Amino acid sequence: MRHWPSGCKTFFVSAGITVCMCASILIPHAGFAQDAKAGQRQALASVPTGIPSDLMQQVTVLGQRMRISGKEESVFDGQLVDATGQQQALRVIHQISGVVRIEGPKDKTTVSFDGDRTQGIKDPTGESLLDTFVMDTPEGMIYSVRDGASMQLLGRAFVSDAKRSDVNAPRYDIYEVTAKERTREDGVLCVRRYYFDSKTGLLASTRYKDRRGVTVETRFLGWGQVDGSSYPSRIERYENGRLSFAFVAASVLARSKQDSAISK
């Protein structure tokens, strides 16, 4: 039977102790990292705090769902109208964290984003719908800023030169936000400009170029109050100046994210 030299015995015993010590150090740190990530996710899914002062008007006018717990999720029932005028019943479940579930009751289709991954995308419309509700909304902008995205206030009460002499022309507060495309796994950055009505603080449109180089404008129309919160009754998406689709909401319900099947 071959015997290892005594020095080798000491080496392997020491190495074994070192490995065990490293494992005991690394495993708790991995757990701490996971706990920290979960804690950050929970904080970003809750009523926002620590908002930059430049955004306080925009947060405030959205109403109670941005101020008190229990109304973080909005359920829209309405119609999706395509460019040809064809209509389809649609339910959109939308959380202030950008978690979204879109259901087509008639054809039993579902498209969703759980905060990390998309599911059920089968065509460009499904992809565009998720982008619209996850990133183009005021909640999407606020979430991105809270998550560390770059934001710049380009100006207040902006009006185009062509309408500068018109005292009734709409004025906009314009914010430029550079953030990761949350619905894409490659995490590509996109620059969006959010145009808020200077008087009301409500989002009028979001404008940007998508990864295909298509110029996108998402318009938010017919804002109204429901259960203490402000919601648009119509959302239109334009691509290269042409209407791609419109979502027309017939009703909206606010509820707690804790009651949702799409909560993580």
C-alpha positions in Angstrom: 0.0 0.0 0.0 1.4 3.4 -1.0 1.8 6.0 1.7 1.7 9.8 1.0 4.4 11.8 2.6 3.4 13.5 5.8 3.7 16.9 4.2 1.1 15.9 1.6 -1.2 14.7 4.3 -1.0 18.1 5.9 -1.7 19.8 2.6 -4.8 17.9 1.8 -6.2 18.3 5.3 -5.6 22.0 5.1 -7.1 22.3 1.6 -10.2 20.4 2.8 -10.6 22.8 5.7 -10.2 25.8 3.3 -12.8 24.5 0.9 -15.3 24.0 3.7 -14.6 27.5 5.0 -15.1 29.0 1.5 -18.3 27.1 1.0 -19.6 28.3 4.4 -18.8 31.9 3.4 -20.1 31.8 -0.2 -23.5 30.1 0.5 -24.7 32.7 3.0 -23.6 35.5 0.6 -25.6 33.9 -2.3 -28.6 33.7 0.0 -28.2 37.4 1.0 -27.9 38.4 -2.7 -31.2 36.5 -3.5 -32.9 38.1 -0.5 -31.7 41.5 -1.5 -33.0 41.0 -5.1 -36.4 39.8 -3.8 -36.5 42.7 -1.4 -35.8 45.2 -4.2 -38.5 43.6 -6.4 -41.0 43.8 -3.6 -40.2 47.5 -2.9 -40.5 48.4 -6.6 -43.9 46.6 -6.9 -45.2 48.6 -3.9 -46.5 52.2 -3.6 -43.5 54.3 -4.8 -41.4 56.3 -2.4 -38.4 58.5 -2.9 -39.6 59.9 -6.2 -37.5 62.7 -7.7 -39.2 66.1 -7.1 -39.4 66.7 -10.9 -41.9 63.8 -11.1 -44.1 64.5 -8.1 -46.9 66.1 -10.1 -47.0 63.1 -12.5 -47.1 60.6 -9.6 -49.7 62.6 -7.6 -52.2 62.9 -10.5 -52.3 59.2 -11.0 -54.1 59.0 -7.7 -54.6 56.5 -4.9 -53.0 53.5 -6.6 -49.7 55.4 -6.4 -50.2 56.5 -2.8 -51.9 53.7 -0.7 -51.5 49.9 -0.6 -54.2 47.7 -2.0 -54.7 49.3 -5.4 -51.5 48.5 -7.2 -53.2 46.4 -9.8 -55.6 47.7 -12.5 -57.9 45.4 -14.5 -59.1 46.9 -17.8 -61.9 45.3 -19.8 -62.4 46.6 -23.3 -61.8 46.2 -27.0 -58.7 46.0 -29.1 -59.3 47.7 -32.4 -56.8 47.0 -35.2 -55.8 49.3 -38.2 -58.7 47.9 -40.3 -61.3 48.5 -37.6 -61.7 44.9 -36.5 -62.5 44.5 -32.8 -61.6 41.9 -30.3 -62.5 41.7 -26.6 -59.5 42.1 -24.4 -58.7 42.1 -20.7 -55.5 43.8 -19.5 -54.3 43.2 -16.0 -51.6 45.7 -15.2 -49.6 46.4 -12.1 -47.6 49.5 -11.2 -44.5 47.4 -11.3 -45.1 46.7 -15.1 -46.2 43.1 -14.5 -48.8 42.5 -17.2 -51.3 39.8 -18.3 -53.3 40.3 -21.5 -56.2 37.9 -22.1 -58.3 37.4 -25.2 -61.5 35.8 -23.9 -62.8 34.8 -27.3 -59.8 32.9 -28.6 -58.4 32.0 -25.1 -55.0 33.6 -25.8 -52.8 35.0 -23.1 -49.7 37.2 -23.4 -47.9 38.1 -20.2 -44.8 39.6 -18.6 -44.0 38.4 -15.0 -41.3 41.0 -14.3 -38.5 38.9 -15.8 -39.8 37.0 -18.9 -42.5 37.2 -21.5 -44.9 34.4 -22.4 -47.4 33.7 -25.1 -46.1 36.1 -27.8 -47.1 34.8 -31.2 -47.2 37.9 -33.4 -46.1 41.5 -33.5 -49.3 42.8 -32.0 -48.8 40.7 -28.8 -45.2 42.0 -28.5 -46.4 45.6 -29.1 -49.2 45.3 -26.6 -46.7 44.2 -23.9 -44.3 47.0 -24.7 -47.1 49.5 -24.6 -48.3 48.5 -21.1 -44.9 47.6 -19.6 -42.8 50.5 -20.8 -44.9 53.3 -22.5 -47.3 54.0 -19.6 -46.6 56.6 -16.9 -46.2 53.7 -14.4 -43.6 52.2 -16.7 -41.6 55.4 -16.7 -41.8 55.8 -13.0 -40.7 52.2 -12.4 -37.7 52.6 -14.7 -36.6 55.8 -12.9 -37.0 54.0 -9.5 -35.0 51.1 -10.9 -32.0 53.4 -11.8 -32.8 54.4 -15.3 -31.3 57.7 -16.6 -33.9 60.6 -16.7 -33.6 64.1 -18.0 -36.2 66.8 -17.9 -35.9 68.4 -21.4 -38.3 71.3 -20.6 -41.6 72.4 -19.2 -44.6 74.0 -21.0 -43.0 73.1 -24.4 -45.0 74.0 -27.5 -44.0 73.5 -31.1 -42.8 76.5 -33.1 -45.8 76.2 -35.4 -48.2 76.7 -32.5 -46.3 79.1 -30.4 -48.6 82.0 -31.1 -51.7 79.9 -30.2 -52.4 80.5 -26.5 -54.7 77.5 -26.5 -52.1 75.1 -27.9 -51.3 72.2 -25.6 -48.1 72.6 -23.6 -46.0 69.6 -22.5 -43.4 68.8 -19.9 -41.0 66.4 -21.7 -38.9 63.8 -20.0 -36.3 61.7 -21.7 -35.6 58.3 -20.1 -33.0 55.8 -21.1 -33.8 52.3 -19.8 -33.5 48.6 -20.5 -36.2 47.1 -22.6 -37.7 44.9 -19.8 -39.6 42.6 -22.2 -36.4 41.6 -24.0 -33.8 39.2 -22.5 -30.8 41.0 -24.1 -31.5 44.1 -22.0 -31.0 46.5 -24.9 -31.3 50.2 -24.0 -34.1 52.4 -25.5 -34.5 56.1 -25.2 -38.1 57.2 -24.7 -39.6 60.7 -24.5 -42.7 61.1 -22.3 -44.9 64.1 -23.1 -47.0 65.1 -20.1 -49.7 67.8 -20.3 -48.2 70.7 -18.4 -51.6 71.7 -16.9 -52.9 68.3 -15.8 -49.7 66.4 -15.3 -51.2 63.5 -17.2 -49.3 61.6 -19.9 -50.3 62.6 -23.4 -47.9 60.4 -25.5 -44.7 58.4 -25.4 -42.3 58.6 -28.4 -39.3 56.5 -29.4 -37.7 54.3 -32.0 -37.9 50.6 -31.5 -35.2 48.0 -32.2 -36.4 47.8 -35.8 -35.9 51.5 -36.3 -39.7 52.1 -36.4 -40.9 55.4 -35.0 -43.4 54.6 -32.3 -45.9 57.0 -30.7 -48.3 55.8 -28.0 -51.1 58.2 -27.2 -53.1 58.2 -23.9 -56.5 59.7 -24.3 -59.8 60.3 -22.4 -58.3 60.4 -18.9 -60.9 60.0 -16.1 -61.2 59.2 -12.5 -62.2 55.7 -11.2 -62.1 54.8 -7.5 -59.7 57.7 -6.7 -57.2 57.0 -9.5 -56.7 58.5 -13.0 -56.8 56.1 -16.0 -56.9 56.6 -19.8 -60.0 55.3 -21.6 -58.2 54.9 -24.9 -54.6 54.0 -25.8 -53.5 54.3 -29.4 -50.2 53.0 -30.9 -48.8 54.5 -34.1 -45.9 53.1 -36.0 -44.2 55.4 -38.6 -47.2 57.7 -38.3 -49.8 55.0 -39.0 -52.3 53.6 -36.5 -51.3 50.1 -35.5 -54.0 49.5 -32.9 -56.1 51.1 -30.2 -57.3 49.7 -26.9 -60.6 51.2 -25.8 -61.4 50.5 -22.1 -65.0 50.0 -21.1 -64.3 49.5 -17.4 -61.4 49.5 -15.0 -61.1 47.9 -11.5 -58.4 48.6 -8.9 -57.3 45.8 -6.6 -54.4 44.6 -4.5 -51.5 42.9 -6.2 -51.7 40.3 -3.4 -54.9 39.0 -5.0 -53.4 38.6 -8.4 -52.4 35.3 -10.1 -49.6 37.1 -11.9 -47.8 38.4 -8.8 -44.4 36.9 -8.2 
